């Protein structure tokens, strides 16, 4: 399968590393935003073609699909552009930074015969899969999901320390991971939501701190704290408080409430959540089925984010 990678930043590199471990997939074109960085990445990885024009990349011979790792504000428009070009699309989280654009993307995807998936990677991390399997089997019942999402971003830089041309967002990007995960793990859409935020950054124009609360009808609660002001440790930590055990997940690692490590190496074919997510995208295309994490499935998370925004 020949694909286009759109984006030349940190997340694009993670997808490209995962794809190297997936048989039968070849990145034949790199669509970037910065010419020097795009050319350098294409040369580094031996990608035969690069351009700043996504349409040019999509029109390359044999291209079937695209993965979008571009700035958030471009996600919905570019995903629709890919679908209208007749290609399958995997778009980084979030699929859009508002509900209207999310719905527009879902409508276009529904009217096509193409695979359209959003990168809700937490569904695929082995740590979260381990918990999900036990919830769905009835072995565990979730009581409270407590999550901390912490970064230090008082300057507009990406994970590589490079200046960004766009501004990140706690609600529509980082909270999206947890909102979707909570609803995925419970199998329910939040019935009650609440959000509070701190002052906006004077230059970036975004809230730097936020807290979110969710409940579902079965009684489970989610508490989420987010900050761009936290000076380490960085990343997201998930504490699953269940009826008969507590489990703490960070990316692809899992420990129990006593600090004992849980072996999740046999949960799936890889320990890399991004690779597993990409495998699901390619498999869904090959098998002609809806992927886990389709834009239609993930619309519930965007609806909940919209409800949260209205409470701010």
C-alpha positions as CSV (number, residue, x, y, z in Angstrom):
1,X,0.0,0.0,0.0
2,X,1.4,3.4,-1.0
3,X,0.7,6.2,1.3
4,X,1.3,9.9,1.9
5,X,2.6,11.3,5.2
6,X,1.5,14.9,5.8
7,X,3.5,16.7,8.4
8,X,7.3,16.8,9.2
9,X,7.2,17.2,13.0
10,X,7.6,15.0,16.1
11,X,4.3,13.1,15.6
12,X,5.1,12.4,11.9
13,X,8.4,10.8,13.0
14,X,6.6,8.5,15.4
15,X,4.2,7.3,12.7
16,X,7.0,6.8,10.3
17,X,9.0,4.8,12.8
18,X,5.9,2.6,13.4
19,X,5.3,2.1,9.7
20,X,8.8,0.8,9.2
21,X,7.7,-2.2,11.3
22,X,4.6,-2.8,9.2
23,X,5.0,-5.1,6.1
24,X,3.4,-4.0,2.9
25,X,3.2,-0.3,3.5
26,X,5.4,2.3,1.8
27,X,5.5,6.0,2.3
28,X,6.0,7.4,-1.2
29,X,5.5,11.1,-0.5
30,X,5.9,13.6,2.3
31,X,3.7,16.6,2.4
32,X,5.1,19.3,4.6
33,X,4.7,22.9,5.7
34,X,8.3,23.9,6.1
35,X,10.4,23.3,3.0
36,X,13.8,22.9,4.7
37,X,12.5,20.5,7.4
38,X,10.3,18.5,4.9
39,X,13.2,18.0,2.5
40,X,15.6,17.0,5.3
41,X,13.2,14.4,6.7
42,X,12.5,13.0,3.2
43,X,16.2,12.6,2.6
44,X,16.9,11.2,6.0
45,X,14.3,8.4,5.6
46,X,14.7,7.9,1.8
47,X,11.2,9.1,0.9
48,X,11.2,9.5,-2.9
49,X,9.0,12.6,-3.2
50,X,8.1,15.6,-1.0
51,X,6.1,18.8,-1.6
52,X,4.3,21.6,0.3
53,X,1.3,20.8,-1.9
54,X,-0.9,18.0,-0.4
55,X,-2.8,17.6,-3.6
56,X,0.4,17.0,-5.5
57,X,1.4,14.3,-3.1
58,X,-2.0,12.6,-3.2
59,X,-1.9,12.6,-7.0
60,X,1.3,10.4,-7.0
61,X,0.9,7.1,-8.9
62,X,-0.6,4.4,-6.8
63,X,-1.3,6.4,-3.6
64,X,-4.2,4.9,-1.7
65,X,-4.2,6.7,1.7
66,X,-2.8,9.5,3.7
67,X,-1.9,10.0,7.4
68,X,-2.3,13.6,8.6
69,X,0.0,14.9,11.4
70,X,-0.4,18.6,10.5
71,X,-1.5,21.4,12.8
72,X,-4.8,20.9,14.6
73,X,-6.6,23.7,12.7
74,X,-5.9,22.0,9.4
75,X,-7.1,18.5,10.3
76,X,-10.8,18.6,9.3
77,X,-10.2,20.5,6.0
78,X,-7.3,18.3,5.0
79,X,-9.1,15.1,5.9
80,X,-12.0,16.1,3.7
81,X,-9.5,17.1,1.0
82,X,-8.0,13.6,1.1
83,X,-11.4,11.9,1.0
84,X,-12.5,14.0,-1.9
85,X,-9.4,13.0,-3.7
86,X,-10.6,9.4,-3.3
87,X,-8.1,8.3,-0.7
88,X,-8.4,6.7,2.7
89,X,-7.4,9.0,5.6
90,X,-6.0,8.7,9.2
91,X,-6.1,12.1,10.9
92,X,-4.2,12.9,14.1
93,X,-6.2,13.7,17.2
94,X,-8.3,15.8,17.3
95,X,-10.2,15.4,14.0
96,X,-11.1,19.1,14.4
97,X,-11.0,21.9,17.0
98,X,-14.8,22.3,17.0
99,X,-17.9,20.2,16.7
100,X,-19.2,21.7,13.5
101,X,-16.0,20.8,11.5
102,X,-16.0,17.4,13.2
103,X,-19.6,16.7,12.0
104,X,-18.7,18.0,8.5
105,X,-15.8,15.5,8.3
106,X,-18.0,12.6,9.5
107,X,-20.7,13.5,6.9
108,X,-18.2,13.5,4.1
109,X,-16.7,10.2,5.4
110,X,-20.2,8.6,5.7
111,X,-21.0,9.6,2.1
112,X,-17.9,7.9,0.8
113,X,-16.8,4.3,0.6
114,X,-13.5,5.2,2.1
115,X,-11.9,4.5,5.5
116,X,-11.7,7.6,7.7
117,X,-10.1,7.1,11.2
118,X,-8.9,9.5,13.9
119,X,-5.7,8.9,16.0
120,X,-7.3,8.1,19.4
121,X,-4.1,6.3,20.3
122,X,-5.1,5.5,23.9
123,X,-7.5,2.9,22.5
124,X,-4.5,1.0,21.2
125,X,-1.8,1.4,23.9
126,X,-1.3,-2.1,25.4
127,X,-1.7,-0.8,28.9
128,X,-5.2,0.6,28.1
129,X,-6.1,-2.5,26.0
130,X,-5.2,-4.7,29.1
131,X,-7.7,-2.7,31.2
132,X,-10.3,-2.6,28.4
133,X,-10.2,-6.4,27.9
134,X,-10.9,-6.9,31.6
135,X,-13.7,-4.4,31.7
136,X,-15.5,-5.9,28.7
137,X,-15.1,-9.4,30.1
138,X,-16.6,-8.3,33.4
139,X,-13.4,-8.9,35.5
140,X,-13.1,-5.2,36.3
141,X,-15.7,-2.5,36.8
142,X,-14.4,1.1,36.5
143,X,-15.3,3.4,39.4
144,X,-13.1,6.4,38.8
145,X,-10.6,7.3,36.1
146,X,-8.2,10.0,37.4
147,X,-5.9,11.5,34.8
148,X,-3.1,14.1,34.9
149,X,-2.0,15.7,31.6
150,X,1.0,17.9,32.2
151,X,3.3,19.8,29.9
152,X,5.6,22.9,30.1
153,X,4.7,25.0,27.2
154,X,5.0,28.7,28.2
155,X,6.5,29.2,24.8
156,X,4.9,28.1,21.5
157,X,7.3,25.1,20.8
158,X,6.7,21.5,19.9
159,X,7.9,18.3,21.5
160,X,11.3,18.7,19.7
161,X,11.7,22.2,21.1
162,X,11.1,23.9,17.8
163,X,8.9,27.0,17.3
164,X,5.4,26.2,16.3
165,X,3.4,28.0,13.6
166,X,0.1,27.2,15.4
167,X,-1.2,27.1,19.0
168,X,-2.0,23.9,20.9
169,X,-5.1,23.6,23.1
170,X,-5.8,21.8,26.4
171,X,-9.5,21.1,25.7
172,X,-9.7,20.3,22.0
173,X,-6.5,18.4,21.8
174,X,-5.2,17.0,25.1
175,X,-8.5,16.5,26.9
176,X,-9.8,14.8,23.7
177,X,-7.6,11.8,24.5
178,X,-9.1,11.3,28.0
179,X,-12.7,12.1,27.1
180,X,-12.7,9.5,24.3
181,X,-10.8,6.9,26.5
182,X,-13.3,7.3,29.4
183,X,-16.3,6.9,27.1
184,X,-14.6,4.0,25.3
185,X,-13.7,2.2,28.5
186,X,-17.2,2.6,29.9
187,X,-19.1,2.1,26.6
188,X,-21.2,5.2,27.5
189,X,-21.4,8.8,26.6
190,X,-21.0,11.2,29.5
191,X,-24.3,12.3,31.0
192,X,-22.9,15.1,33.2
193,X,-19.9,17.3,32.3
194,X,-18.1,20.3,34.0
195,X,-15.0,22.3,33.2
196,X,-13.0,25.1,34.8
197,X,-10.0,26.9,33.4
198,X,-7.4,29.3,34.6
199,X,-6.2,32.6,33.0
200,X,-5.2,32.8,29.4
201,X,-1.6,33.2,28.4
202,X,-1.0,36.8,27.4
203,X,0.7,36.0,24.1
204,X,-0.6,32.5,23.2
205,X,-4.3,33.4,24.0
206,X,-5.1,30.0,25.5
207,X,-5.9,28.8,29.0
208,X,-2.8,27.2,30.5
209,X,-4.6,25.2,33.2
210,X,-7.9,23.3,33.2
211,X,-9.9,20.8,35.2
212,X,-12.6,18.6,33.8
213,X,-15.2,16.3,35.4
214,X,-17.4,13.7,33.7
215,X,-19.9,11.0,34.8
216,X,-21.7,8.3,32.9
217,X,-25.1,6.8,33.7
218,X,-23.6,3.6,35.2
219,X,-21.9,5.7,37.9
220,X,-18.3,5.9,36.8
221,X,-16.5,9.2,37.3
222,X,-13.6,10.8,35.4
223,X,-11.4,13.5,36.9
224,X,-9.0,15.2,34.5
225,X,-6.4,17.9,35.4
226,X,-4.4,19.6,32.6
227,X,-1.6,22.1,32.6
228,X,0.9,23.8,30.2
229,X,2.6,25.3,33.3
230,X,3.9,22.1,34.9
231,X,7.7,21.8,34.9
232,X,7.9,18.0,35.0
233,X,7.4,15.2,35.1
234,X,5.7,15.6,31.7
235,X,3.1,13.5,29.9
236,X,-0.2,11.9,30.9
237,X,-0.8,9.5,33.8
238,X,-4.0,7.4,34.1
239,X,-5.2,5.9,37.3
240,X,-8.0,3.3,36.9
241,X,-9.7,2.9,40.2
242,X,-11.8,-0.3,39.8
243,X,-14.0,-2.4,42.1
244,X,-11.3,-4.9,42.7
245,X,-8.0,-3.2,41.9
246,X,-6.2,0.0,41.0
247,X,-4.1,0.3,37.9
248,X,-1.8,3.1,36.7
249,X,-1.0,3.5,33.0
250,X,1.5,5.8,31.3
251,X,1.7,5.3,27.6
252,X,2.6,1.6,27.1
253,X,3.4,0.8,30.7
254,X,1.1,-0.5,33.4
255,X,1.5,-1.0,37.2
256,X,-0.9,-1.9,39.9
257,X,-1.8,0.0,43.0
258,X,1.2,-1.5,44.9
259,X,3.6,-0.4,42.2
260,X,4.1,-3.9,40.8
261,X,4.7,-3.9,37.0
262,X,2.1,-5.7,34.9
263,X,3.4,-7.5,31.8
264,X,1.4,-6.2,28.8
265,X,3.9,-7.3,26.2
266,X,1.6,-10.1,25.0
267,X,-1.5,-7.9,24.7
268,X,-0.8,-7.2,21.0
269,X,1.9,-7.6,18.4
270,X,3.8,-4.5,19.5
271,X,4.3,-2.3,22.5
272,X,4.0,0.9,20.4
273,X,0.5,2.3,20.5
274,X,0.9,4.5,17.4
275,X,2.2,1.5,15.4
276,X,-0.8,-0.6,16.6
277,X,-3.2,2.2,15.7
278,X,-1.7,2.5,12.2
279,X,-1.9,-1.3,11.8
280,X,-5.6,-1.0,12.5
281,X,-6.0,1.6,9.9
282,X,-4.3,-0.4,7.2
283,X,-6.1,-3.6,8.2
284,X,-9.5,-1.9,8.0
285,X,-8.7,-0.7,4.5
286,X,-7.6,-4.2,3.4
287,X,-10.6,-5.8,5.0
288,X,-13.2,-3.2,3.9
289,X,-14.5,-2.7,7.5
290,X,-14.9,0.2,9.9
291,X,-11.8,0.6,12.0
292,X,-11.7,1.0,15.8
293,X,-11.5,4.8,16.1
294,X,-13.4,5.7,13.0
295,X,-14.3,9.4,12.8
296,X,-18.0,8.3,13.2
297,X,-17.1,6.5,16.5
298,X,-15.0,9.4,17.7
299,X,-17.7,12.0,17.1
300,X,-19.1,11.3,20.6
301,X,-15.9,12.6,22.1
302,X,-16.1,15.8,20.1
303,X,-19.7,16.3,21.2
304,X,-18.7,15.9,24.8
305,X,-15.8,18.4,24.3
306,X,-18.3,20.9,22.8
307,X,-20.6,20.5,25.9
308,X,-17.5,21.1,28.1
309,X,-16.6,24.2,26.2
310,X,-20.0,25.6,26.8
311,X,-19.5,25.3,30.6
312,X,-16.3,27.4,30.6
